[in-house]
C-alpha cells in the first residue's frame, strides 16, 4: 500500500479500500482497477492523493495484461435512455413535420452522448470491445444502437478517420435504426422469428429512417446516408437500393459490419447469443462478396474475442477459464484449466499461455454462470468431499 498523487496514478493499479468523495459518497469501490476514466473521475472530484492503492500484478510474461472494463454500465444506460427518447419522439411526430422528426434538444442530447463515448475511446489506448449483455429485451433496439455506435467509433479510429469524420459516423450509427420507430407495431419487439412478410416490413426501416431525417439541415449528409444505406452489400444483395461495390461509401460499410456483428452476438428471446469467434468467422466469410474486408479487419482488431472469465474448450478436450490476454494477441489468451476427478474428488488446476502452446486452439466456449448455478444447487457430497477446493471460487 502506498500514497499516490492522482495525476501520477499508474493504469492497472488496484484500489484496496473504498474511496469516498468530500460528501461521503462512494467514488471507487474496493477492487476497482485504475483506468483513464476512473482517474479522470478522481480529478473531477478534487481527490488529490490516494493512500489506499496498490499496484496490481498485471503482467503476462513481461507484457501488460488487459483489464476487462471499458465503458461504465452507468454511462451505457444513460446513452440507452437518450436513444429511447429520440426514437419515441420520432414515433410521436406527425409525418407532415419530418423536418422536426428529431427535436433540436434531443439531437443535442445525442451529441452529448457521443462526446462522452468518444472521450473514452479516443483517449484510451489498447481498448478492446466487449459485448454488452442485454438486461431488458424491450430495450434491445436502443442498446443495440449504442453498442453499434461504440464499435463504429473504435473501428473508424482503427482506420485512421479524422475526429470530425468519426463524430459523424458515431451520429449515424447511433441513429441508424431510427426508422424502426415507424415499423408496424409489435414487430421490433416480437419475441419470435419474423415471417417473410414481416421481414419485408422490417426492411423498410432504412427507408423510413431516411424519410425522417432527409430534410433536417442539422444532420450531415453522411449521417443520412448511413441511416439509409447501412443494409447495402457489395454484391448488390442488400437493401433498399441494391447498391454495389464503390457505390457504397466506406463510412457506411463501417456501420454495416458493426451492426451485423452486434446483431449476431446479442442475446434475443428466441435465440441464444452467437459466440464471438463464430460471429467473426461468419463475417470473414461474407467479406468475399458482401462486406468490406478492410473494415472487417479493423473492427476485428478491436474485439475482445475471449473475455477474462470466459469458459473455453481446447482442441485437446480440456476445459477452463480465460485468465488474461495481451491486447495484440487476444485470440491466444492465458487459460486456467481444471480437471476434476469423480473418483477421488480432487481438482487439479493448471494455467497455460496459449501464445506458447502452438498446437492448442480454442474450439468452443461454455457457460460459466450456468455451470456455477448447477454446482451451487448440487449437494457437494454427491460430487466430492467438501474439504476439497471450492470450484465456485476457482472460476470466479
C-alpha positions in Angstrom: 0.0 0.0 0.0 1.3 3.4 -0.9 0.4 7.1 -1.3 0.0 8.5 -4.8 -1.0 11.8 -6.3 -4.0 11.3 -8.6 -2.1 12.7 -11.6 0.6 10.1 -11.0 -1.6 7.0 -10.8 -0.5 4.0 -12.8 -3.0 2.4 -15.0 -3.7 -1.1 -13.7 -3.3 -0.1 -10.0 -5.9 -1.7 -7.7 -7.9 0.3 -5.1 -7.5 -1.7 -1.9 -10.3 0.2 0.1 -13.4 2.1 -1.0 -12.7 5.8 -1.9 -15.3 8.4 -0.9 -15.7 12.0 -2.2 -15.8 15.0 0.2 -19.5 14.5 0.8 -19.0 10.9 1.8 -20.5 9.4 -1.3 -18.8 6.3 -2.9 -16.4 7.2 -5.8 -14.5 3.9 -6.3 -15.2 0.6 -4.8 -12.7 -1.8 -3.3 -11.0 -3.8 -6.1 -11.5 -1.2 -8.8 -8.7 -1.1 -11.4 -7.5 2.4 -12.3 -8.1 3.3 -15.9 -8.3 6.6 -17.8 -11.9 7.2 -16.9 -11.6 6.4 -13.2 -8.5 8.6 -12.9 -10.5 11.4 -14.5 -13.3 10.9 -12.1 -11.0 11.3 -9.1 -9.6 14.5 -10.5 -13.1 15.8 -11.2 -14.0 15.4 -7.5 -10.7 17.1 -6.4 -9.2 13.9 -4.9 -5.6 14.9 -4.8 -4.0 12.0 -3.1 -4.8 8.3 -2.6 -3.4 6.2 0.2 -5.4 3.1 -0.4 -3.9 1.8 -3.6 -1.6 -0.9 -4.7 -0.1 -1.8 -8.0 -1.8 -5.0 -9.1 0.0 -7.9 -10.5 -0.9 -7.5 -14.2 2.0 -8.9 -16.2 1.9 -11.9 -18.6 5.4 -12.9 -19.4 6.6 -9.3 -19.3 3.6 -8.0 -21.4 0.9 -5.7 -20.0 -2.3 -7.6 -19.2 -5.6 -6.3 -20.4 -8.2 -5.2 -17.9 -11.8 -6.1 -18.8 -13.9 -3.0 -18.0 -14.3 -0.5 -20.9 -17.3 1.9 -20.8 -19.1 2.0 -17.5 -22.6 0.4 -17.4 -24.0 3.6 -15.9 -22.8 5.6 -19.0 -24.3 2.9 -21.3 -27.6 3.1 -19.5 -27.7 6.9 -19.9 -26.9 6.5 -23.6 -29.7 4.0 -24.0 -32.2 6.3 -22.3 -31.3 9.1 -24.7 -31.7 6.9 -27.7 -35.0 5.7 -26.4 -36.2 9.2 -26.0 -35.1 10.1 -29.6 -36.9 7.0 -31.1 -40.1 7.7 -29.2 -40.1 11.4 -30.2 -39.7 10.2 -33.9 -42.7 7.9 -33.4 -44.9 10.7 -31.9 -44.1 13.3 -34.6 -46.6 13.7 -37.4 -45.2 12.6 -40.7 -46.1 16.0 -42.2 -43.4 17.6 -40.0 -40.5 15.4 -40.8 -38.2 18.4 -40.7 -38.5 18.3 -36.9 -38.6 14.5 -36.7 -35.8 14.8 -34.1 -36.3 17.9 -31.9 -33.2 20.0 -31.6 -32.9 19.4 -27.8 -32.9 15.6 -28.4 -30.3 16.0 -31.1 -28.1 17.9 -28.6 -28.6 15.1 -26.1 -27.4 12.5 -28.7 -24.3 14.6 -29.5 -23.5 14.8 -25.7 -23.7 11.0 -25.5 -21.3 10.8 -28.5 -18.9 13.3 -26.9 -18.9 11.2 -23.7 -18.2 7.9 -25.5 -15.6 9.4 -27.8 -13.8 11.0 -24.9 -13.2 7.5 -23.5 -12.4 5.7 -26.8 -10.2 8.4 -28.4 -8.1 8.9 -25.2 -7.7 5.2 -24.3 -5.0 3.1 -25.9 -5.3 -0.6 -26.4 -9.1 -0.6 -25.7 -10.9 -3.8 -26.8 -14.7 -4.0 -27.3 -16.7 -6.3 -25.0 -20.2 -7.4 -25.6 -22.7 -5.5 -23.5 -25.3 -8.0 -22.4 -29.0 -7.0 -22.6 -30.8 -6.6 -19.3 -34.2 -5.9 -20.7 -35.4 -7.4 -24.0 -37.7 -4.4 -24.6 -34.6 -2.2 -24.8 -32.9 -4.3 -27.4 -33.1 -1.8 -30.3 -31.8 1.1 -28.1 -29.0 -0.9 -26.6 -28.1 -2.3 -30.0 -27.8 1.3 -31.3 -25.4 2.3 -28.5 -23.3 -0.9 -29.0 -23.0 -0.3 -32.7 -22.1 3.3 -32.0 -19.3 2.3 -29.6 -17.9 -0.3 -32.1 -18.2 2.0 -35.1 -16.1 4.7 -33.3 -13.5 2.1 -32.4 -13.4 0.8 -36.0 -13.2 4.2 -37.6 -10.4 5.1 -35.2 -8.5 1.9 -36.2 -9.0 3.0 -39.8 -7.5 6.5 -39.0 -10.5 8.6 -39.8 -10.3 12.2 -38.5 -12.1 13.0 -35.3 -14.7 15.1 -37.2 -15.4 12.2 -39.5 -15.6 9.8 -36.6 -18.1 12.1 -34.9 -20.4 11.9 -38.0 -20.0 8.1 -38.2 -20.9 7.9 -34.5 -24.1 10.0 -35.0 -25.1 7.9 -38.0 -24.5 4.6 -36.1 -26.4 5.8 -33.1 -29.4 6.8 -35.3 -29.1 4.0 -37.9 -32.2 2.2 -36.7 -34.4 5.2 -36.0 -36.7 4.1 -38.9 -37.8 1.2 -36.7 -39.9 3.7 -34.8 -42.3 3.6 -37.9 -42.2 -0.1 -38.5 -45.6 -1.8 -37.9 -46.3 -2.0 -34.2 -45.0 -5.1 -32.4 -42.5 -6.3 -35.0 -39.4 -4.8 -33.4 -40.0 -6.4 -30.0 -41.6 -9.6 -31.4 -40.4 -12.5 -29.2 -40.1 -15.0 -32.0 -38.6 -15.1 -35.5 -40.3 -12.9 -38.2 -42.3 -14.3 -41.0 -41.3 -13.5 -44.6 -43.9 -10.8 -44.8 -42.8 -9.3 -41.5 -39.2 -9.4 -42.7 -40.1 -7.3 -45.8 -41.8 -4.8 -43.5 -38.8 -4.7 -41.2 -36.6 -3.9 -44.2 -38.5 -0.7 -44.7 -36.9 0.8 -41.6 -33.9 2.0 -43.6 -36.2 4.0 -45.9 -38.5 5.1 -43.0 -35.4 6.4 -41.2 -34.1 8.3 -44.2 -37.5 9.9 -44.7 -37.4 11.1 -41.1 -34.1 12.9 -41.4 -33.6 13.8 -45.1 -35.0 17.3 -44.7 -33.2 18.1 -41.4 -30.4 20.6 -42.2 -28.8 20.0 -38.8 -28.0 16.4 -39.7 -24.9 15.9 -42.0 -25.3 14.2 -45.4 -23.1 11.3 -44.4 -25.3 10.6 -41.4 -28.4 10.5 -43.6 -26.6 8.0 -45.9 -25.7 5.8 -43.0 -29.3 5.6 -41.9 -30.4 4.9 -45.5 -27.7 2.5 -46.7 -26.5 0.5 -43.7 -28.0 -2.7 -45.1 -26.5 -2.4 -48.6 -24.0 -5.1 -49.6 -21.1 -5.1 -52.1 -22.7 -7.8 -54.3 -25.9 -5.9 -54.6 -27.9 -8.2 -52.4 -28.7 -5.5 -49.8 -31.5 -3.0 -49.5 -33.2 -0.6 -50.1 -31.3 0.4 -53.3 -29.3 -2.7 -54.1 -26.1 -0.7 -54.5 -22.8 -2.4 -55.4 -19.1 -2.1 -54.5 -17.9 1.5 -54.6 -21.5 2.8 -54.8 -21.5 2.3 -51.0 -19.3 4.7 -49.1 -16.8 3.2 -46.7 -18.2 5.1 -43.7 -21.5 3.3 -44.4 -19.7 0.0 -44.6 -18.2 0.5 -41.2 -21.7 0.7 -39.6 -22.9 -2.3 -41.7 -20.2 -4.6 -40.3 -20.6 -3.3 -36.7 -24.4 -3.6 -37.0 -24.1 -7.3 -38.2 -21.6 -8.2 -35.5 -23.7 -6.9 -32.6 -26.9 -8.4 -34.0 -25.3 -11.8 -34.1 -23.7 -11.7 -30.7 -26.7 -10.2 -28.8 -29.0 -12.3 -26.6 -32.5 -12.5 -28.0 -35.6 -14.1 -26.5 -35.9 -16.6 -29.4 -32.2 -17.5 -29.7 -29.0 -17.6 -27.7 -26.1 -15.3 -28.5 -23.6 -16.5 -31.1 -20.1 -16.9 -29.7 -17.8 -14.0 -30.7 -15.3 -16.2 -32.5 -18.1 -17.8 -34.6 -19.6 -14.4 -35.4 -16.2 -13.2 -36.7 -15.9 -16.3 -38.9 -19.3 -15.6 -40.4 -18.4 -12.0 -41.1 -15.0 -13.0 -42.6 -16.8 -15.4 -44.9 -19.1 -12.6 -46.0 -16.1 -10.4 -46.8 -15.6 -12.5 -50.0 -18.6 -10.8 -51.7 -20.8 -8.8 -49.3 -18.7 -6.9 -46.8 -15.6 -4.6 -46.8 -12.6 -6.7 -45.8 -10.6 -3.7 -44.7 -13.4 -2.6 -42.4 -13.8 -6.2 -41.1 -10.0 -6.4 -40.3 -10.1 -3.1 -38.5 -13.2 -4.0 -36.5 -12.0 -7.5 -35.5 -8.8 -5.9 -34.2 -10.8 -4.0 -31.6 -12.8 -7.0 -30.5 -12.2 -8.8 -27.2 -12.6 -12.4 -28.6 -12.3 -14.3 -25.3 -13.1 -12.1 -22.3 -11.5 -12.7 -18.9 -13.7 -15.2 -17.1 -15.0 -16.7 -20.3 -15.3 -20.5 -20.3 -13.4 -22.2 -23.2 -12.8 -25.7 -24.5 -9.4 -26.5 -26.1 -8.7 -28.7 -29.1 -7.3 -31.5 -26.8 -10.7 -31.7 -25.0 -9.7 -29.8 -21.8 -11.9 -27.0 -20.5 -11.0 -23.9 -18.5 -11.4 -20.2 -17.8 -9.7 -17.3 -19.6 -7.5 -15.6 -17.1 -5.7 -12.9 -19.2 -4.6 -11.9 -22.6 -2.4 -9.4 -24.4 -4.1 -6.7 -26.5 -2.1 -7.6 -29.6 -3.0 -11.3 -29.3 -6.5 -11.6 -27.9 -7.1 -14.9 -29.7 -4.4 -16.6 -27.7 -5.1 -15.9 -24.1 -3.9 -17.4 -20.8 -6.2 -20.1 -19.6 -6.8 -21.7 -16.2 -7.5 -25.4 -17.0 -9.1 -27.6 -14.4 -9.5 -31.4 -14.2 -12.0 -32.8 -11.7 -11.7 -36.5 -10.6 -15.1 -38.0 -9.8 -13.2 -40.9 -8.2 -11.0 -39.1 -5.8 -12.8 -35.7 -5.6 -9.5 -33.9 -6.4 -9.5 -30.8 -8.5 -6.3 -30.0 -10.4 -5.8 -26.5 -11.8 -3.2 -25.6 -14.4 -2.6 -22.3 -16.0 -1.2 -22.2 -19.6 -0.3 -19.4 -22.0 -1.7 -20.2 -25.5 0.8 -17.9 -27.1 3.4 -20.5 -26.2 1.2 -23.6 -26.9 1.3 -23.6 -30.7 -0.6 -27.0 -31.1 -3.5 -26.0 -28.9 -6.5 -24.0 -30.0 -9.8 -22.8 -28.5 -12.6 -24.6 -30.4 -15.6 -23.7 -28.3 -17.0 -21.7 -25.4 -19.2 -22.7 -22.5 -21.5 -21.1 -20.0 -19.6 -20.4 -16.8 -22.6 -18.9 -15.0 -24.8 -21.9 -15.8 -22.1 -24.3 -14.5 -21.7 -22.3 -11.3 -25.5 -22.4 -10.8 -25.5 -26.1 -11.3 -22.6 -26.5 -9.0 -24.2 -24.4 -6.3 -27.5 -26.3 -6.3 -25.9 -29.8 -6.4 -25.0 -31.2 -2.9 -21.3 -31.2 -2.6 -21.3 -34.7 -1.1 -22.6 -36.1 -4.4 -19.6 -34.7 -6.2 -16.7 -34.6 -3.8 -15.6 -34.2 -0.2 -16.3 -30.5 0.9 -12.8 -30.3 2.3 -11.5 -30.1 -1.3 -11.0 -26.9 -3.2 -14.1 -24.7 -3.8 -14.7 -24.8 -7.6 -17.1 -21.9 -7.4 -14.2 -19.7 -6.0 -11.8 -21.0 -8.5 -13.9 -19.9 -11.5 -14.7 -16.5 -10.0 
